[in-house]
């Protein structure tokens, strides 16, 4: 029987040869409505759709400027069933609002692909003379204006609300900026000045389509800037358009600028002054939308043996895995260490290790989990570490145990437990080292127990301290503890433990001066401060701190303190650091006499046991105290050290991604600003992306 020549050339495998490249899916950009013809084997596509932006609000009489137009809704649909001829609708921008009508801006139009659809932007508000009104809702909302006021709302997952218009007298104020895909529109300011709000920023989708030439470099859906009465020469008081095609607002008698075509940008609001002639105060029109389609699967055909061999050799042969395609930011916070018991005038527990990307102090931001390191359909385990009991180290928190550290796995180390320091300088026990170090008791600073000058016995640089950032990561995951110490100078004796290290700073030393100096106030070592972050702005996570807009994690526990019976001035126990660090209780010693009450707990803390670190902050536990009582009246005795606070893991990613959780009900997913979602794990569970 004759041999098939083409079959012989392909190892006996016959059929239509498939020459399509591996893993480099075809991308089509549509800037107007129409059909695309998919490859014959395509069954599923990824689509980024941007609807048309709205126009800004117009103005007719002398007074306030118009609100900026809202950007068109933007959303990436990771998996849409599609094959053959695929109909794509690209929404047009809203037409400009003519000043002769003095009205709100016109909404943008929807963009769609099959069942996937996004909503046009909401029109900008018009100043308060009929027909006028507030900003309109849409994919992103239109900017508000003084008087009727309210800004338009946006759709979660597609955009954001517009900014508000501030009233003033006389009515020479600016309109609010239109909302953008990544940010709320800016608010205007009242009279005098009358500066208008800027349009909300758009979103850059280019990382989803590497190597593809995209309109406006892939940055879409910026809100339109608000218009303003202000006409001062050289004063830039009109609202700027948001990045992603938003048009600038008008200044004085200027018209608003149109949103950029094929970006879904909102149009600028009209200026607030009467023009000398012509159509001086129309608003800017909205920009038209865009659709980007990526064909994910091509199932038919026969791969040539040469193509197979080449792909396998290069590691590009498809194995069914689909990369997530977006970066994921994280906060991984380990459990805090436990504080010392009250019998030792001991130290505070160290905070759990802090690992983060994208949010929080920039020096502590690591690299996000990158788009090509996570995969759709894969279930990732999320382990939340518990806090340690008295003297015990906290437990590690880990995203994706068993992965590759720094690539698809992030580990934060449990905080060090407080410890009884040896007499004389030396290394802390391993249990005291961790994300942040646990604090020593009072004798951790004694450099020479047989010295000839007891007045110098105090806190020294050689003091034994619990080490932070152990094992080491870059950026650092924590800090060392403070040092314990005492002052035994003459009739007055003071003792204090070191504060536990915090995620944002070292633990505090026992506050007493060398050579017998007695600073006021005397106190045990305060816990090191934690770190503030906006990765999840909800008040249900973390604790308050110095910056009201942030939530704090990883405060160190406070160190204990004791004043002898003749202690003067008074002495207090250490305070826990911002971010859930527990406060310490005082150790009250000496025979009954008038000075006895002069040793006090940390402010706001009562009882003989140390305060535990706050749950789900990774805060260190405070040192316990003791109270034997006064005269014949017994006290509560020796208190336990506070336990460390449990850890937490938070993931933040674009709304285009769907996350499915398993585990306790305290683990949640919620919408967050800038078209993102936040997955919060307060207990061990898992997440699957799609």
C-alpha positions in Angstrom: 0.0 0.0 0.0 1.5 3.4 -1.0 2.6 5.5 2.0 1.2 9.0 2.5 4.1 11.3 1.9 2.8 14.1 4.2 2.0 11.5 6.9 5.5 10.1 6.7 6.9 13.6 7.1 4.9 14.0 10.2 5.7 10.7 11.9 2.6 9.0 10.4 0.2 11.6 11.9 -2.1 12.9 9.2 -4.5 15.8 9.1 -4.5 19.6 8.6 -1.3 21.0 10.1 -1.9 23.7 12.7 0.7 26.4 12.4 -0.7 28.8 15.0 1.8 29.9 17.7 1.6 28.4 21.1 0.4 30.6 24.0 0.3 33.8 21.9 -3.4 34.2 21.5 -4.8 36.4 18.7 -5.8 39.9 19.8 -8.3 42.0 17.9 -9.0 45.7 18.7 -12.4 47.1 17.7 -12.8 50.9 17.6 -16.3 50.8 16.0 -19.2 48.4 16.0 -19.0 45.4 13.7 -18.2 41.7 13.4 -14.9 39.8 13.9 -14.3 36.4 12.5 -12.6 34.1 15.0 -10.1 31.4 14.2 -11.9 28.2 13.4 -11.0 26.5 16.6 -11.8 29.4 19.0 -14.4 28.7 21.6 -13.6 31.1 24.4 -12.4 34.7 24.4 -11.2 37.3 26.9 -12.8 40.7 26.3 -12.0 44.1 27.7 -15.0 46.4 27.0 -15.1 50.2 27.4 -18.4 52.0 27.0 -18.8 55.5 25.6 -18.1 58.4 28.0 -20.7 61.0 28.8 -20.5 64.7 28.0 -20.1 67.3 30.6 -22.8 69.7 31.9 -23.4 73.0 29.9 -24.1 76.5 31.2 -26.0 79.4 30.0 -25.9 82.3 32.4 -23.2 84.0 34.5 -22.2 81.7 37.4 -21.1 78.2 38.2 -19.4 75.8 35.8 -20.8 72.5 34.7 -19.8 69.1 36.1 -17.5 66.8 34.2 -18.9 63.8 32.3 -18.5 60.3 33.7 -16.2 57.8 32.0 -17.8 54.9 30.2 -17.9 51.6 32.2 -14.7 49.5 31.9 -14.5 45.8 32.6 -12.5 42.8 31.6 -14.5 39.6 31.1 -12.0 36.7 31.5 -14.0 34.0 29.8 -16.8 34.6 27.2 -18.1 31.8 25.0 -17.7 32.9 21.4 -17.0 31.3 18.0 -17.3 31.9 14.3 -18.7 35.4 13.6 -18.7 37.5 16.7 -20.8 40.7 16.9 -19.1 43.5 18.8 -20.8 46.8 19.8 -18.6 49.8 20.5 -20.5 52.5 22.3 -20.4 56.1 21.1 -19.7 59.0 23.4 -22.5 61.3 24.6 -23.1 64.3 22.4 -22.1 67.7 23.8 -24.7 69.6 25.9 -25.5 72.8 24.0 -25.5 76.0 26.1 -28.8 77.2 24.6 -30.5 74.4 26.5 -28.5 74.6 29.7 -28.8 71.0 30.7 -27.0 68.0 32.1 -24.6 66.1 29.9 -25.7 63.3 27.7 -24.9 59.7 28.7 -22.5 57.5 26.8 -23.6 54.4 25.0 -23.1 50.7 26.0 -20.4 48.4 24.6 -21.0 44.7 24.4 -19.9 41.3 23.1 -22.5 38.6 23.4 -23.8 38.6 27.0 -20.9 40.8 28.2 -21.9 44.4 28.5 -20.7 47.7 30.1 -22.7 50.8 30.7 -22.1 54.3 29.3 -20.9 57.2 31.5 -23.3 59.4 33.4 -23.7 63.0 32.2 -22.2 65.9 34.2 -24.5 68.1 36.2 -25.7 71.5 35.1 -25.8 74.7 37.3 -29.0 75.6 39.2 -31.2 77.3 36.6 -33.9 75.1 34.9 -33.5 72.9 33.1 -30.6 71.8 35.3 -29.7 69.1 37.8 -27.2 66.9 39.5 -24.7 64.6 37.9 -26.2 61.4 36.4 -25.4 57.8 37.2 -23.6 55.6 34.8 -20.6 53.3 34.3 -18.8 56.1 36.1 -21.0 59.0 37.5 -21.1 62.5 36.3 -19.7 65.4 38.4 -22.0 67.4 40.6 -22.5 71.1 40.6 -23.3 73.7 43.3 -27.0 73.9 44.2 -28.6 70.7 42.9 -25.4 69.2 44.0 -25.2 65.5 44.1 -22.7 63.7 41.9 -23.7 60.7 39.9 -23.0 57.2 41.1 -20.8 54.6 39.3 -21.3 50.8 38.9 -19.1 48.6 41.1 -16.7 46.7 38.9 -17.0 49.2 36.1 -16.3 52.7 37.5 -16.6 55.2 40.3 -18.8 58.1 41.4 -18.3 61.7 40.2 -17.0 64.5 42.5 -19.2 66.9 44.3 -19.7 70.6 43.5 -19.2 73.1 46.4 -21.6 76.0 46.9 -20.5 79.5 47.4 -21.7 83.1 47.3 -21.6 84.7 44.8 -22.3 81.7 42.5 -18.9 81.6 40.9 -17.8 78.1 41.7 -16.6 75.0 39.9 -18.3 71.7 39.0 -17.1 68.3 40.2 -15.0 66.0 38.1 -16.6 63.0 36.4 -15.7 59.6 37.9 -13.1 57.4 36.2 -12.5 53.6 36.1 -9.7 53.8 38.7 -10.8 56.8 40.9 -13.6 59.0 42.1 -13.9 62.4 40.4 -12.4 65.3 42.3 -14.5 67.7 44.3 -14.6 71.4 43.4 -13.9 74.3 45.9 -16.2 77.0 46.9 -15.9 80.8 46.4 -13.4 82.5 46.3 -11.2 80.7 44.0 -13.8 78.4 42.5 -11.4 75.7 41.3 -13.2 72.8 39.6 -12.7 69.1 40.4 -10.4 67.0 38.2 -11.7 63.9 36.4 -11.1 60.5 38.0 -8.2 58.5 36.7 -8.7 55.7 34.2 -7.2 52.2 34.1 -4.2 50.8 32.2 -5.2 47.5 30.6 -2.0 47.1 28.5 -0.5 44.5 30.9 -3.3 42.1 29.8 -2.3 42.4 26.1 1.5 42.5 26.0 3.0 43.3 22.6 -0.4 44.7 21.2 -0.7 48.2 19.8 -3.6 49.7 21.7 -5.4 53.1 21.3 -4.1 55.6 23.9 -1.5 53.1 25.0 -4.1 51.0 26.7 -5.2 53.6 29.3 -9.0 54.1 29.2 -12.1 55.5 31.0 -10.8 58.8 32.5 -13.4 61.2 33.8 -14.1 64.7 32.4 -12.9 67.7 34.4 -15.4 70.2 35.9 -15.9 73.7 34.4 -15.4 76.9 36.4 -16.2 80.6 36.5 -12.6 81.4 37.4 -10.8 83.4 34.7 -7.7 84.6 36.4 -4.8 84.8 34.0 -2.2 82.1 34.6 -4.5 80.4 37.1 -5.2 76.7 36.2 -8.6 76.5 38.1 -10.5 74.4 35.5 -10.6 70.7 36.3 -8.1 68.5 34.4 -9.3 65.5 32.5 -8.5 62.1 34.1 -5.8 60.0 32.6 -7.4 57.7 30.1 -9.0 60.2 27.7 -10.9 62.5 30.0 -11.5 66.0 28.6 -10.6 69.2 30.6 -13.3 71.5 31.9 -13.8 75.0 30.6 -12.5 78.1 32.3 -14.4 81.3 32.2 -16.1 81.5 28.9 -14.4 78.4 27.4 -16.1 75.3 26.2 -15.4 72.0 27.8 -12.9 69.7 26.0 -14.2 66.5 24.4 -13.1 63.1 25.7 -10.6 61.3 23.5 -12.0 59.0 20.9 -11.9 55.2 21.6 -11.0 55.7 25.3 -14.5 56.1 26.9 -13.2 59.4 28.4 -15.8 61.8 29.8 -16.2 65.3 28.3 -15.3 68.4 30.3 -17.9 70.6 31.9 -18.6 74.1 30.5 -17.1 77.3 31.9 -19.1 79.5 34.1 -19.0 82.9 32.4 -21.2 84.5 29.7 -19.4 84.4 26.3 -19.1 87.6 24.2 -20.4 85.7 21.2 -20.9 82.3 19.7 -21.3 79.0 21.5 -18.9 79.8 24.3 -20.2 77.5 27.0 -21.1 74.2 25.5 -19.7 71.1 27.3 -17.2 68.7 25.8 -18.6 65.5 24.2 -17.8 62.1 25.6 -15.2 59.9 23.9 -16.3 56.7 22.1 -15.5 53.3 23.6 -13.3 50.5 22.5 -13.3 46.6 22.6 -10.3 44.4 22.9 -10.8 40.7 22.2 -8.3 37.9 22.9 -9.0 34.4 21.5 -8.0 32.0 24.3 -8.5 28.5 22.7 -7.8 27.0 19.3 -8.7 23.4 19.5 -8.8 22.0 16.0 -6.0 20.9 13.7 -2.9 18.6 14.0 0.4 19.9 15.4 3.4 19.1 13.3 6.0 17.0 15.0 8.5 19.7 14.4 6.3 22.3 16.1 5.6 19.9 19.0 9.3 19.3 19.6 10.2 22.9 19.4 7.4 23.9 21.8 8.4 21.2 24.3 12.0 22.2 24.1 11.2 25.8 24.8 8.7 25.0 27.6 5.7 26.6 25.6 3.7 23.4 24.9 0.2 24.1 26.3 -0.6 22.1 29.4 -4.1 23.4 29.9 -3.1 26.1 32.5 -4.2 29.6 31.9 -2.3 32.4 33.7 -4.4 34.8 35.8 -3.1 37.8 33.7 -3.2 40.4 36.5 -1.0 41.3 39.4 -2.3 40.6 42.9 -1.2 42.8 45.8 -1.1 41.4 49.3 -0.7 41.9 53.1 0.6 38.8 54.8 0.7 39.3 58.6 1.9 36.6 61.0 0.7 35.9 64.5 2.3 38.0 67.3 4.5 36.6 70.2 3.3 36.3 73.8 4.4 38.6 76.6 6.2 37.6 79.8 4.5 36.4 83.0 4.3 38.8 85.9 6.9 37.2 88.1 9.9 38.5 86.1 9.3 42.2 85.4 9.4 40.9 81.8 9.3 42.1 78.2 6.5 42.4 75.6 5.9 40.0 72.7 7.2 40.8 69.3 4.8 41.6 66.4 4.3 39.0 63.7 6.2 39.4 60.4 4.8 42.0 58.0 5.0 41.3 54.2 3.2 43.6 51.8 3.0 44.9 48.2 1.3 47.9 46.6 0.1 49.6 49.8 1.7 50.8 53.0 5.1 52.5 53.4 7.0 52.3 50.1 10.3 51.1 51.8 8.4 48.0 53.0 6.6 47.2 49.7 7.7 44.0 48.1 6.9 42.8 44.6 3.3 41.8 43.9 2.3 38.3 42.9 2.8 38.8 39.2 0.3 38.1 36.4 2.2 35.1 35.0 2.8 33.4 38.4 -0.8 32.6 39.3 -3.2 30.5 37.4 -7.0 30.4 36.8 -8.7 27.4 38.2 -5.9 26.6 40.7 -6.9 26.6 44.4 -4.4 28.4 46.6 -4.2 27.6 50.3 -4.1 30.6 52.7 -2.7 29.9 56.1 -3.3 32.5 58.9 -1.0 32.2 61.8 -2.2 32.2 65.4 -0.7 34.3 68.2 1.6 32.8 70.8 0.7 32.4 74.5 3.0 33.6 77.4 6.6 33.5 76.3 5.7 31.6 73.1 6.4 32.6 69.5 3.6 33.4 67.1 2.8 31.1 64.1 3.7 31.9 60.5 1.2 33.1 58.0 1.6 31.8 54.4 0.0 32.4 51.1 0.2 29.2 49.0 2.4 26.9 51.2 4.5 24.7 49.0 5.0 27.3 46.3 8.2 29.2 45.4 8.9 31.9 47.9 8.6 35.4 46.4 7.1 34.1 43.2 3.8 32.4 44.1 4.3 32.0 47.8 4.7 34.7 50.5 5.6 33.8 54.1 5.6 36.1 57.2 7.3 34.7 60.3 5.6 34.6 63.7 6.6 37.2 66.2 9.2 36.4 68.9 8.1 35.6 72.5 9.3 37.5 75.5 12.1 35.9 77.4 14.0 35.8 80.6 17.4 37.3 79.7 20.6 35.9 81.1 22.7 38.0 83.5 25.1 39.6 81.2 25.0 40.3 77.4 24.4 37.4 75.1 22.2 36.0 72.4 18.5 35.8 72.9 17.0 32.3 72.7 15.7 31.3 69.2 12.1 31.5 70.5 12.5 35.3 71.0 13.6 35.9 67.4 11.0 36.2 64.6 9.1 38.6 62.4 9.8 41.1 65.2 11.7 40.3 68.3 10.3 39.6 71.8 11.5 41.7 74.7 13.8 40.7 77.6 13.1 41.0 81.3 14.9 43.6 83.5 18.3 41.9 83.9 18.9 41.7 80.2 21.1 44.8 80.4 23.4 43.8 83.2 26.8 43.9 81.6 28.8 43.0 84.7 27.0 41.6 87.7 30.2 41.9 89.8 30.9 45.6 88.9 32.1 48.0 91.5 29.7 50.8 90.7 26.0 49.7 90.9 24.9 53.2 89.9 25.8 52.5 86.3 23.6 49.4 86.0 21.0 50.4 83.5 20.2 50.0 79.8 23.3 49.6 77.7 23.8 49.0 74.0 25.0 45.5 74.8 21.5 44.6 76.2 20.3 41.3 75.0 17.4 41.8 72.6 15.1 39.6 70.5 16.0 39.9 66.8 13.5 40.9 64.1 13.4 40.0 60.4 14.5 36.4 61.3 14.8 34.7 58.8 15.7 37.7 56.7 13.5 39.0 53.9 13.9 42.1 51.8 12.2 44.4 52.5 12.5 43.7 56.2 9.5 42.0 57.8 10.1 43.5 61.3 12.4 44.9 64.0 14.2 44.0 67.2 12.9 44.4 70.7 13.9 47.1 73.2 16.2 46.4 76.1 15.3 45.7 79.7 17.1 47.3 82.6 17.1 48.6 86.1 18.4 51.5 88.2 19.6 50.4 91.6 21.1 53.7 92.8 20.8 54.3 96.5 17.4 54.3 98.1 15.4 54.3 94.8 15.1 51.2 92.7 13.3 50.8 89.3 13.0 47.8 87.1 11.6 47.4 83.6 11.4 45.0 80.6 12.0 45.7 77.0 9.1 46.5 74.6 8.5 44.0 71.8 9.6 45.0 68.3 6.9 46.3 65.9 6.5 46.0 62.1 7.2 49.7 61.8 9.8 50.3 64.5 12.1 48.9 67.2 10.7 48.1 70.6 11.3 50.7 73.3 14.0 50.4 76.0 13.2 50.6 79.7 13.2 54.3 80.3 15.9 55.0 82.9 19.1 57.0 82.6 22.6 55.6 83.2 24.3 56.6 86.4 21.2 56.8 88.5 19.3 59.5 86.5 15.6 59.1 86.9 13.8 60.7 83.9 10.1 61.4 84.2 8.0 59.6 83.3 9.7 56.3 84.1 8.2 53.4 82.3 8.8 49.9 81.0 9.7 49.6 77.3 6.9 50.6 75.0 6.0 48.3 72.1 7.4 49.2 68.6 4.9 50.9 66.3 3.0 49.0 63.7 2.5 49.8 60.0 -0.5 51.7 58.5 -1.9 50.5 55.1 -4.9 51.2 52.9 -4.9 47.7 51.2 -8.3 47.2 52.9 -9.7 50.6 54.1 -12.5 48.9 56.1 -12.7 49.7 59.8 -13.4 46.0 60.4 -9.7 45.2 60.0 -6.6 46.5 61.8 -6.7 49.3 64.4 -6.8 53.1 64.2 -3.5 54.9 64.2 -1.9 58.3 63.6 -3.2 58.6 60.0 -7.0 58.4 60.1 -7.3 57.0 56.6 -5.1 53.9 57.3 -5.5 50.7 59.3 -2.6 49.6 61.4 -1.0 46.1 61.9 2.0 44.7 63.8 2.4 46.7 67.0 4.8 45.3 69.6 3.7 44.4 73.2 4.6 46.7 76.1 7.2 45.7 78.7 6.5 45.3 82.4 7.8 47.7 85.2 8.3 47.7 88.9 9.2 50.4 91.4 10.5 49.4 94.8 8.7 50.4 98.0 10.4 53.8 98.0 9.9 54.4 94.2 9.8 58.1 93.5 8.9 59.5 90.9 6.1 57.1 89.9 6.7 54.4 87.2 4.3 52.9 84.7 4.3 49.7 82.6 4.9 49.8 78.8 2.2 50.7 76.2 1.5 48.5 73.2 2.4 49.9 69.8 -0.1 51.1 67.2 -1.3 48.1 65.3 -2.7 45.9 68.0 0.2 45.7 70.5 -0.9 44.7 74.0 -0.3 46.9 77.0 1.6 45.7 80.1 0.6 45.4 83.7 2.7 46.7 86.5 4.6 44.6 89.1 4.0 46.2 92.5 6.7 45.2 95.1 8.0 46.1 98.5 6.4 46.2 102.0 3.3 48.3 102.7 4.1 52.0 102.8 2.9 55.3 101.3 4.9 54.9 98.1 3.4 51.5 97.2 0.8 52.7 94.7 3.4 54.6 92.6 3.8 51.7 90.1 0.9 51.8 87.6 -0.4 49.9 84.7 -0.1 51.2 81.1 -2.7 53.9 80.5 -6.1 52.5 79.7 -5.2 48.9 80.9 -6.4 47.3 84.1 -5.9 44.0 85.8 -2.8 42.0 86.7 -2.4 40.1 83.4 -0.9 41.6 80.3 -3.2 42.7 77.5 -3.3 40.4 74.5 -2.5 41.6 71.1 -5.6 42.6 69.0 -7.0 39.7 67.0 -6.0 39.6 63.3 -3.4 42.3 63.7 -0.3 40.3 64.5 0.2 42.5 67.6 2.5 41.3 70.4 1.2 40.5 73.8 1.9 42.8 76.8 3.9 41.7 79.8 1.9 40.5 82.9 2.2 42.1 86.3 1.9 41.0 89.9 0.2 42.3 93.0 0.8 40.6 96.4 -1.6 42.9 98.2 -1.1 45.5 100.9 -0.7 44.4 104.5 -3.3 41.8 105.4 -5.3 42.4 102.2 -4.2 39.8 99.6 -3.8 40.9 95.9 -4.5 38.9 92.8 -1.0 37.5 92.6 1.0 36.9 89.5 -0.6 37.7 86.1 0.0 35.9 82.9 1.6 37.4 79.9 -0.8 38.6 77.1 -1.1 36.4 74.1 -0.1 37.6 70.7 -2.8 38.7 68.2 -3.6 36.3 65.4 -2.4 37.2 61.9 -4.3 38.1 58.7 -3.9 37.8 55.0 -5.4 40.4 52.5 -5.3 40.1 48.7 -6.3 43.0 46.4 -6.8 42.5 42.7 -8.8 44.0 39.7 -12.6 43.5 39.6 -12.1 41.7 36.3 -11.0 38.7 38.3 -13.4 36.5 40.2 -12.2 34.9 43.5 -14.0 32.0 45.2 -13.3 31.4 48.9 -13.5 28.4 51.1 -13.2 28.4 54.9 -14.9 30.2 57.8 -17.5 32.9 57.2 -15.1 35.5 58.6 -13.2 35.3 55.3 -14.8 37.7 52.8 -14.5 39.4 49.4 -15.7 43.0 49.0 -15.4 45.8 46.4 -12.8 48.4 47.0 -11.8 51.7 45.4 -10.1 52.0 42.0 -12.0 49.1 40.4 -10.5 46.5 42.7 -11.7 43.7 45.1 -10.3 42.8 48.5 -10.2 39.2 49.8 -9.7 39.2 53.5 -8.7 36.0 55.4 -9.1 36.2 59.2 -8.7 32.4 59.4 -7.1 29.7 57.3 -8.9 29.0 54.0 -8.4 29.0 50.3 -9.1 31.0 47.1 -9.6 30.0 43.5 -9.3 32.6 40.8 -11.3 32.6 37.6 
